[in-house]
Amino acid sequence: MTYKTKSLIYFSCFVVASLVYYQIEQQDEFQEQMNSETFVEAEFQDEMEPENPQLDFEEDQK
C-alpha cells in the first residue's frame, strides 16, 4: 500500500470520526435543552382582526 493510500484511509477515518462525534455532541446538547426547565410562553394575536372577512375579501376583488 502506498503512502498516499494510507494517508487517504487515515484522513477518511478521521473525517468520519469527527462527524460522528459532532452528531453525538449535538444530540446530547439538544437533549439537555429539552430537559431544562427554561421555557418561553407567548401569545400571538393579530393586530387588525376584520369584523367581516368576507366583505373585506369582496372589496379587495373590486
Secondary structure, DSSP 8 states (H G I E B T S, - for coil): --HHHHHHHHHHHHHHHHHHHHHHHHHHHHHHHHHSS---------S---S-HHHHHHHHH-
